[in-house]
Amino acid sequence: MLYSYDTIVLTPSDNIQNVLDTVSEGTVILLDAGTYNVNLVWPNTNHIIISSLYGPEQTILDGSSVPESVIYVGNGQIGVVIEQLTITGGYGSVATFNSNIFGGGYIN
């Protein structure tokens, strides 16, 4: 059971992926206003929260510069929370039994 969360505040000049790769379970990552050009692969760590300090109108995750999803969560993690962000751009597909599912913002 989690009793407390570490909190980290990032700005658009920070590398979100580097932070994700080093945080422990129960970390809250708060993003300052601005546009973050990202393609994030969620680490195999549970209970990580990413949220905006000022809401989705002020904080944008933009995957336009990469031909993949903006956020990929695919290792069965639990407690993943991605909230209060505008997610745009990116492209991705996931093979299913009969076809591919295409999407850009978030693949789980």
C-alpha positions in Angstrom: 0.0 0.0 0.0 1.2 3.5 -0.8 1.2 6.1 1.9 3.0 9.0 0.4 4.0 10.3 -3.0 7.2 12.0 -4.1 6.5 15.0 -6.2 8.6 16.3 -9.1 7.9 19.5 -11.0 9.2 19.7 -14.6 9.4 22.5 -17.2 9.3 22.1 -21.0 13.1 22.1 -21.1 13.3 19.0 -18.9 13.4 15.5 -20.3 10.2 13.7 -19.1 11.5 10.3 -20.3 14.7 10.5 -18.2 12.6 11.4 -15.2 10.1 8.5 -15.8 13.0 6.1 -16.2 14.4 7.0 -12.7 11.4 7.5 -10.5 10.1 5.0 -8.0 6.6 3.7 -7.4 4.3 6.4 -6.0 5.8 9.5 -7.8 3.7 12.4 -9.0 5.2 14.3 -12.0 3.7 17.8 -12.3 4.3 19.6 -15.6 4.6 23.4 -15.8 2.7 25.2 -18.6 4.1 24.8 -22.1 4.6 22.3 -24.9 6.6 19.1 -24.3 7.7 17.4 -27.5 7.7 13.8 -26.4 7.4 10.1 -27.2 7.2 8.5 -23.8 7.6 4.8 -23.1 6.2 4.1 -19.6 8.7 2.3 -17.4 7.8 -1.0 -15.7 6.9 0.9 -12.6 3.4 1.1 -11.0 1.6 4.1 -9.5 3.1 7.0 -11.4 1.0 10.0 -12.0 1.7 12.7 -14.7 -0.5 15.8 -14.5 -0.4 19.5 -15.3 0.0 22.3 -12.8 -2.4 24.5 -14.8 -4.7 22.2 -16.8 -4.9 20.9 -20.3 -5.2 24.3 -21.9 -1.8 25.2 -20.6 0.2 22.0 -20.9 0.6 20.1 -24.1 2.3 16.8 -24.9 3.1 16.9 -28.6 4.3 13.8 -30.5 4.3 15.4 -33.9 8.1 15.1 -34.2 8.0 11.3 -33.9 6.2 8.7 -36.0 4.9 6.8 -32.9 2.4 7.2 -30.1 2.9 10.1 -27.7 2.6 7.8 -24.7 3.0 4.0 -24.7 2.1 2.0 -21.6 2.4 -1.7 -22.4 3.9 -3.7 -19.6 0.7 -4.2 -17.5 1.5 -1.5 -15.1 -1.2 -0.6 -12.5 -2.0 2.8 -11.1 -0.9 4.8 -14.2 -2.6 8.2 -14.2 -2.2 10.7 -17.0 -4.5 13.7 -16.5 -5.1 17.4 -17.1 -2.9 17.4 -20.3 -3.6 18.0 -24.0 -2.1 15.1 -26.0 -1.7 15.7 -29.7 0.3 14.5 -32.7 2.1 11.2 -32.9 1.0 8.0 -34.7 1.0 4.4 -33.7 -0.5 1.0 -34.3 -1.0 -2.1 -32.3 -1.5 -5.5 -33.9 -4.7 -7.3 -32.9 -6.0 -10.7 -33.8 -7.8 -9.6 -37.0 -6.3 -6.1 -37.8 -4.3 -3.2 -36.5 -5.6 -0.5 -34.1 -4.3 2.9 -35.1 -4.0 5.9 -32.8 -1.7 8.7 -31.9 -2.1 10.0 -28.4 -1.9 7.0 -26.1 -1.5 3.2 -26.5 -1.9 0.8 -23.7 
